[in-house]
């Protein structure tokens, strides 16, 4: 029998040869006895055991300097602040000088600068000095308000994961969180993920510490059934379920005795079981069920605000703002009725506007104005009926507004209208309702049936409104009901004047050339629009140029879409929510 030299066996082990029995899902590769993502893992970048150096990130299988730094003399250097390479590689400042904004100076001059070992760093944005001097963000993370975090987070509900993405590397980092995370929000340095299966609000660290991304806190808060949106207005957190609005309050940041998160005693008080069956919580895209109808950026518009009330917050150190957890406790619930199908909310001042998608005789087809002046006692203050709007139904058929997400822009409230027939198919063009909050006048905006059917999600940059349209879906039969195609799905840009200005179609370049996409949630970050795909687990990236939508990453662009969530043959991969971290 031929003998194999021990040195070869050791070499094979060091190179991470796959071990028998290791089975990895489609988006991962075998590496020793574990599975690794060769596209984003800095310890296995492009191949098993290939590690990136300090200051590098792994993006699309290659080690690169993190955004804001440049390769120089074998290291990644920030020319903005490095006194040895101030403004360019190999340009040192004189002894005693500092480097600020690429210039050598006698001292730091800008009001945003802090002196950090010869550098003038902005502790709110510098990934090498994030929150405090010398605190470098790990991996593909940026520095937001002194917190190391990803720029965007996507909810991969099909596999029970969340994916963090740095906008300029576009390489996702995935971690398990709950069973089916469907709605996301940010509370300081925490990610909040509402899970309709667990019926819990999971909490995880946004900062990667010791290589661990989205490290979860134990004992997540109990929430209402079938959550569709989470909105943060610290110290309060609003969770919108199918039949109820739940208000939670942050109880403070004092660590518990055992260092964990105390149980949310009393958090189940007042929580209804209406619609809590697995069929409702597990509903797919909105045309396949009502429970998943969502809102704008998972409530991210008000996320990340610094506290003005409640207990003091810890400084952002390695233990995080909440070493013992935020202690979220339910302080109120507001019932809408079991058939209301609450689908989206938006906050303006002391009012919370809630869209009800259900049948009119069940309290739906309207927008409620909820007074939250005292969040512990929310009360319906007004109601805007949508059932009488002219919806331009096809062939004079029956059309229902089916409102979903909401957005406030320049003092008006915009409501996405699916415009569907009773079974849930498009019965007219995708539309918006515009409610003038000063006069209560309600008008409609026709988005055009060629560009938009089943308007579903909204995002606003303050001047322009972006509308995501789910389209008309053609599905296979039972038991899978797989998406075969979707027509008139994509994004419509509505200009300041209230008329559609540009449209973009989400589609494959040719029939059968890619997994059929279906447009979902939207997030704005860095001047780009990120469009979630509810069927292929992807994020498409658009820009607005000259008033027109331009695809930067997608099936028709030079660069493909971001594969935020993993796919597997024969099953859909849904990005149920995507948010931009403040």
Residue pairs with C-beta under 8 A, 6 or more apart in sequence:
13 32
14 49
15 48
15 49
16 31
16 32
16 44
16 48
16 49
17 32
18 30
18 31
18 32
19 30
19 32
19 33
22 30
22 32
22 33
22 34
22 35
24 30
24 35
25 35
25 566
25 568
26 566
26 567
26 568
26 569
27 37
27 563
27 566
27 567
28 35
28 36
28 37
28 566
29 35
29 36
29 37
29 38
29 44
29 48
30 48
31 44
31 48
31 49
32 48
36 43
36 44
36 48
37 44
37 173
37 174
38 44
38 45
38 46
38 47
38 48
38 61
39 58
39 59
39 60
39 61
39 171
40 58
40 59
40 140
40 171
40 172
40 173
41 58
42 51
42 52
42 56
42 57
42 58
42 63
42 139
43 49
43 51
43 52
43 211
44 50
44 51
45 51
45 52
45 58
45 61
45 62
45 63
46 58
46 61
46 62
46 63
50 63
52 58
52 63
53 63
53 75
53 76
54 75
54 76
55 65
55 66
55 69
55 75
55 76
55 136
56 63
56 64
56 65
56 66
56 76
57 63
57 64
57 65
57 66
57 139
57 140
57 166
57 169
57 171
58 64
58 139
58 140
58 171
59 140
59 169
59 170
59 171
60 169
60 170
60 171
64 169
65 71
65 76
66 76
66 127
66 137
66 140
66 166
66 169
67 142
67 166
67 168
67 169
68 78
68 80
68 127
69 76
69 77
69 78
69 128
70 76
70 77
70 78
70 79
70 89
71 77
72 79
72 85
72 89
72 90
73 85
73 89
73 90
77 84
77 85
77 89
78 119
78 126
78 128
79 85
79 86
79 87
79 88
79 89
79 102
80 99
80 100
80 101
80 102
81 99
81 100
81 116
81 119
81 120
81 121
81 126
81 128
82 99
82 119
83 92
83 93
83 97
83 98
83 99
83 104
83 118
83 119
84 92
84 93
85 91
85 92
86 92
86 93
86 99
86 102
86 103
86 104
87 99
87 102
87 103
87 104
93 99
93 104
93 118
94 104
96 106
97 104
97 105
97 106
98 104
98 105
98 106
98 107
98 108
98 115
98 118
98 119
98 120
99 105
99 118
99 119
99 120
100 108
100 109
100 110
100 113
100 119
100 120
101 110
101 120
105 120
107 115
108 114
108 115
108 120
109 120
110 120
110 122
112 122
112 124
113 120
113 121
113 122
114 120
114 121
114 122
114 123
114 129
114 133
115 133
116 129
116 133
116 134
117 133
117 134
119 128
119 129
121 128
121 129
121 133
123 129
123 130
123 131
123 132
123 133
123 146
124 143
124 144
124 145
124 146
125 142
125 143
125 144
126 143
127 136
127 137
127 141
127 142
127 143
127 148
128 136
128 137
129 135
129 136
130 136
130 137
130 143
130 146
130 147
130 148
131 143
131 146
131 147
131 148
131 315
131 316
131 317
132 146
132 317
135 148
137 143
137 148
137 207
137 208
138 148
138 207
138 208
138 209
138 210
138 211
139 173
139 208
139 211
139 213
140 150
140 164
140 165
140 166
140 169
140 171
140 173
141 148
141 149
141 150
141 164
141 166
141 207
141 208
142 148
142 149
142 150
142 151
142 166
142 167
143 149
144 151
144 304
144 581
144 582
145 304
145 306
145 582
146 316
147 188
147 189
147 206
147 207
147 316
148 206
148 207
148 208
149 164
149 189
149 206
149 207
149 581
150 164
150 165
150 166
150 173
150 206
150 581
151 165
151 166
151 167
151 525
151 526
151 580
151 581
152 164
152 165
152 167
152 523
152 525
152 530
152 539
152 578
152 579
152 580
152 581
153 162
153 163
153 164
153 165
153 184
153 191
153 206
153 578
153 579
153 581
154 162
154 163
154 165
154 172
154 532
154 539
154 564
154 565
154 575
154 577
154 578
155 162
155 181
155 182
155 183
155 184
155 193
155 298
155 575
155 576
155 577
155 578
156 162
156 163
156 174
156 181
156 537
156 564
156 565
156 566
156 573
156 574
156 575
156 576
157 180
157 181
157 182
157 574
157 576
158 180
158 537
158 565
158 571
158 572
158 573
158 574
159 565
159 566
159 573
160 176
160 177
160 178
160 179
160 180
160 181
161 174
161 175
161 176
161 177
161 181
161 565
161 566
162 174
162 175
162 177
162 181
162 184
162 191
162 193
162 204
162 214
163 172
163 173
163 174
163 564
163 565
164 172
164 173
164 174
164 175
164 206
164 213
164 214
165 171
165 172
165 173
165 539
165 562
165 564
167 525
167 526
167 528
170 541
170 553
170 562
172 562
172 563
172 564
172 565
173 208
173 213
174 565
174 566
175 204
175 213
175 214
177 191
177 193
177 202
177 204
177 214
177 216
178 193
178 195
178 197
178 198
178 200
178 202
178 220
179 195
179 197
179 198
180 195
180 196
180 197
180 198
180 281
180 282
180 576
181 193
181 194
181 195
181 202
181 576
181 577
182 193
182 194
182 195
182 196
182 227
182 228
182 292
182 294
182 576
182 577
183 193
183 194
183 227
183 228
183 229
183 230
183 239
183 294
183 298
183 299
183 576
183 577
184 191
184 192
184 193
184 194
184 230
184 298
184 300
184 577
184 578
184 579
185 191
185 192
185 230
185 231
185 232
185 237
185 298
185 299
185 300
185 303
185 579
186 192
186 206
186 232
186 300
186 303
186 304
186 579
186 581
186 582
187 203
187 232
187 234
187 237
187 250
187 303
187 304
187 326
188 234
188 304
188 306
188 307
188 313
188 316
188 321
188 322
189 205
189 206
189 207
189 316
189 320
189 321
189 322
190 203
190 204
190 205
190 206
190 217
190 320
190 321
190 322
190 326
191 203
191 204
191 205
191 206
191 214
192 201
192 202
192 203
192 230
192 232
192 237
193 201
193 202
193 203
193 204
194 200
194 201
194 202
194 223
194 227
194 229
194 230
194 239
195 201
195 202
195 220
195 227
196 225
196 226
196 227
196 280
196 281
196 282
196 291
197 278
197 281
197 282
198 220
199 222
199 223
199 224
199 225
199 276
199 281
200 220
200 221
200 222
200 223
201 220
201 221
201 222
201 223
201 227
201 230
201 237
201 239
201 248
201 328
202 216
202 220
203 216
203 217
203 220
203 221
203 261
203 325
203 326
203 328
204 214
204 215
204 216
204 217
205 214
205 215
205 217
205 320
206 214
206 581
207 316
207 320
209 215
209 318
217 260
217 261
217 322
217 325
218 260
218 261
218 325
219 260
219 261
219 262
219 263
219 264
219 325
220 264
221 248
221 264
221 267
221 328
221 329
221 330
222 264
222 267
222 268
222 271
222 330
223 239
223 241
223 246
223 271
224 239
224 240
224 241
224 242
224 243
224 244
224 245
224 246
224 271
224 272
224 333
225 241
225 242
225 243
225 244
225 271
225 272
225 273
225 274
225 275
225 276
225 280
225 281
226 241
226 242
226 243
226 275
226 276
226 280
226 281
226 283
226 291
227 239
227 240
227 241
228 240
228 241
228 242
228 291
228 292
228 293
228 294
228 295
228 342
228 343
228 344
229 239
229 240
229 294
229 295
229 298
229 299
229 344
229 345
230 237
230 238
230 239
230 240
230 298
230 299
231 237
231 238
231 240
231 295
231 299
231 301
231 302
231 303
231 345
231 347
231 352
232 238
232 299
232 302
232 303
232 304
232 305
233 302
233 305
233 347
233 375
234 250
234 305
234 306
234 307
234 308
234 309
234 310
235 249
235 250
235 307
235 309
235 310
235 311
236 247
236 248
236 249
236 250
236 331
236 372
236 375
237 247
237 248
237 249
237 250
237 328
238 245
238 246
238 247
238 248
238 299
238 345
238 347
238 352
238 372
239 245
239 246
239 248
240 246
240 295
240 342
240 343
240 344
240 345
240 354
241 275
241 342
242 274
242 275
242 280
242 290
242 291
242 340
242 341
242 342
243 272
243 274
243 275
243 335
243 336
243 337
243 338
243 339
243 340
243 341
243 342
244 271
244 272
244 274
244 333
244 334
244 335
244 336
244 342
245 333
245 334
245 336
245 342
245 345
245 352
245 354
245 370
245 378
246 271
246 330
246 332
246 333
247 330
247 331
247 332
247 333
247 334
247 372
247 375
247 376
247 378
248 267
248 328
248 329
248 330
248 331
249 310
249 328
249 329
249 331
249 375
249 376
250 307
250 310
250 311
250 326
250 327
250 328
251 310
251 311
251 326
251 327
251 328
251 329
252 310
252 311
252 312
252 327
253 311
253 312
253 313
253 314
253 321
253 322
253 323
253 324
253 326
253 327
254 311
254 324
255 323
255 324
256 262
256 324
256 325
259 323
259 324
260 324
260 325
261 324
261 325
261 327
262 324
262 325
262 327
264 327
264 328
264 329
264 330
265 329
266 329
266 330
267 328
267 329
267 330
268 330
269 330
270 330
270 332
270 333
271 330
271 333
272 333
272 335
272 338
274 338
275 281
275 291
275 338
279 289
280 289
280 291
281 291
282 291
283 289
283 290
283 291
283 292
284 292
284 481
284 534
284 572
284 574
285 292
285 470
285 473
285 483
285 518
285 520
285 534
285 535
285 574
286 292
286 293
286 343
286 404
286 418
286 454
286 456
286 470
287 418
287 420
287 424
287 425
287 454
287 470
287 473
288 424
288 473
288 475
288 481
290 341
290 343
290 357
290 358
291 341
292 576
293 341
293 343
293 344
293 357
293 404
293 405
293 456
294 343
294 344
294 404
294 405
294 456
294 457
294 520
294 521
294 576
294 577
295 343
295 344
295 345
295 346
295 355
295 404
295 405
295 406
295 457
296 344
296 346
296 405
296 406
296 407
296 457
296 458
296 459
296 460
296 522
297 459
297 521
297 522
297 523
297 524
297 578
297 579
297 580
298 521
298 577
298 578
298 579
299 345
300 523
300 579
300 580
300 581
300 582
301 346
301 347
302 347
303 579
303 581
303 582
304 581
304 582
305 582
306 313
307 313
313 321
313 322
314 320
314 321
314 322
314 323
315 321
331 375
331 376
332 375
332 376
332 377
332 378
334 370
334 378
334 379
334 380
336 342
336 354
336 356
336 363
336 368
337 358
337 362
337 363
338 362
339 358
339 359
339 362
339 363
339 364
340 356
340 357
340 358
340 362
340 363
340 364
341 356
341 357
341 358
341 362
341 364
342 354
342 355
342 356
342 357
343 355
343 356
343 357
343 403
343 404
343 405
344 354
344 355
344 403
344 404
344 405
344 406
344 416
345 352
345 353
345 354
345 355
345 406
346 352
346 353
346 406
346 407
346 408
346 413
347 353
347 372
347 408
348 408
348 413
348 437
350 371
350 372
350 373
351 369
351 370
351 371
351 372
351 381
352 369
352 370
352 372
352 378
353 367
353 368
353 369
353 370
353 406
353 408
353 413
354 367
354 368
354 370
354 406
355 367
355 403
355 404
355 405
355 406
355 415
356 363
356 364
356 365
356 366
356 367
356 368
356 403
357 364
357 365
357 402
357 403
357 404
357 418
358 364
358 365
359 365
359 400
360 366
360 387
360 400
365 385
365 386
365 387
365 400
365 401
365 402
365 403
366 383
366 384
366 385
366 386
366 387
366 403
367 383
367 384
367 386
367 403
367 406
367 413
367 415
367 433
367 435
368 380
368 382
368 383
368 384
369 380
369 381
369 382
369 383
369 384
370 378
370 379
370 380
370 381
371 378
371 379
371 380
371 381
372 378
384 435
384 440
384 442
386 401
386 403
386 415
386 417
386 433
386 442
387 400
387 401
389 401
389 417
389 433
389 442
389 444
390 444
391 399
391 400
391 401
391 417
391 419
391 427
391 428
391 431
391 444
392 399
392 428
392 429
392 431
392 446
393 399
393 419
393 427
393 428
394 426
394 427
394 428
394 449
397 421
397 427
398 421
398 422
398 427
399 419
399 420
399 421
399 427
399 428
400 418
400 419
400 420
400 421
400 422
400 427
401 417
401 418
401 419
401 431
401 433
402 417
402 418
402 419
402 420
403 415
403 416
403 417
403 418
403 433
404 415
404 416
404 417
404 418
404 455
404 456
404 457
405 415
405 416
405 456
405 457
405 458
406 413
406 414
406 415
406 416
406 458
407 413
407 414
407 458
407 459
407 460
407 465
408 414
408 460
409 460
409 462
409 463
409 465
410 462
410 463
410 496
411 436
411 437
411 438
412 434
412 435
412 436
412 437
413 434
413 435
413 437
414 432
414 433
414 434
414 435
414 458
414 460
414 465
415 432
415 433
415 434
415 435
416 430
416 432
416 455
416 456
416 457
416 458
416 467
417 430
417 431
417 432
417 433
417 444
417 455
418 426
418 430
418 454
418 455
418 456
418 470
419 426
419 427
419 428
419 429
419 430
419 431
419 453
419 454
419 455
420 426
420 427
420 454
421 427
425 472
426 449
426 453
426 454
426 471
426 472
426 488
428 449
429 446
429 447
429 448
429 449
429 452
429 453
430 447
430 448
430 449
430 451
430 452
430 453
430 454
430 455
430 467
430 469
430 488
430 492
431 444
431 445
431 446
431 447
431 455
432 444
432 445
432 447
432 455
432 465
432 467
432 494
433 442
433 443
433 444
433 445
434 442
434 443
434 444
434 445
434 498
435 441
435 442
436 442
436 443
445 494
445 498
445 499
445 500
446 500
447 455
447 467
447 469
447 492
447 494
447 500
447 503
448 492
448 500
448 503
449 488
450 488
451 469
451 488
451 490
451 492
451 500
451 503
451 505
452 467
452 469
452 471
452 488
452 490
452 492
452 503
453 469
453 470
453 471
453 472
453 487
453 488
453 489
454 469
454 470
454 471
454 472
455 467
455 468
455 469
455 470
455 492
456 468
456 469
456 470
456 519
456 520
457 467
457 468
457 519
457 520
457 521
457 522
458 465
458 466
458 467
458 468
458 522
459 465
459 466
459 468
459 522
459 523
459 524
459 529
460 466
461 524
463 496
464 493
464 494
464 495
464 496
464 501
464 544
465 493
465 494
466 491
466 492
466 493
466 494
466 522
466 524
466 529
467 491
467 492
467 493
467 494
468 490
468 491
468 519
468 520
468 521
468 522
468 531
468 532
469 488
469 489
469 490
469 491
469 492
469 519
470 486
470 489
470 518
470 519
470 520
470 534
471 486
471 487
471 488
471 489
471 490
471 518
471 519
472 486
472 487
472 488
473 483
473 485
473 486
473 518
474 483
474 484
474 485
474 486
474 487
475 481
475 482
475 483
475 484
476 482
476 484
480 570
480 571
482 570
482 571
482 572
483 516
483 518
483 535
483 572
484 516
485 516
486 506
486 516
486 517
486 518
486 535
488 505
489 505
489 506
489 507
489 517
489 518
489 519
490 503
490 504
490 505
490 506
490 507
490 519
491 503
491 504
491 506
491 519
491 522
491 529
491 531
491 542
491 549
492 500
492 502
492 503
492 504
493 500
493 501
493 502
493 503
493 504
493 544
493 547
493 548
493 549
494 500
494 501
495 501
495 547
501 547
501 548
502 544
502 547
502 548
502 549
503 549
504 542
504 549
504 551
506 517
506 518
506 519
506 531
506 533
506 540
506 554
507 517
507 555
507 556
508 514
508 515
508 516
508 517
508 555
509 555
509 556
513 555
514 536
514 555
515 535
515 536
515 567
516 535
516 536
517 533
517 535
517 536
517 538
517 540
517 555
518 533
518 534
518 535
519 531
519 532
519 533
519 534
520 531
520 532
520 533
520 534
520 574
520 575
520 576
520 578
521 532
521 575
521 576
521 577
521 578
522 529
522 530
522 531
522 532
522 578
523 529
523 530
523 532
523 578
523 579
523 580
524 530
524 580
525 580
527 543
528 541
528 542
528 543
528 552
529 541
529 542
529 543
529 544
529 549
530 539
530 540
530 541
530 578
530 580
531 539
531 540
531 541
531 542
532 539
532 564
532 575
532 576
532 577
532 578
533 539
533 540
533 561
533 575
534 572
534 574
534 575
534 576
535 572
535 573
535 574
536 561
536 567
536 572
536 573
537 563
537 564
537 565
537 566
537 567
537 573
537 574
537 575
538 561
538 562
538 563
538 564
538 565
538 575
539 553
539 561
539 562
539 564
539 575
539 578
540 551
540 553
540 554
540 555
540 561
540 562
541 551
541 552
541 553
541 554
541 561
541 562
542 549
542 550
542 551
542 552
542 554
543 549
543 550
543 552
544 550
551 557
552 559
553 559
553 560
553 561
553 562
554 560
554 561
555 561
564 575
564 578
565 573
565 574
565 575
566 573
567 573
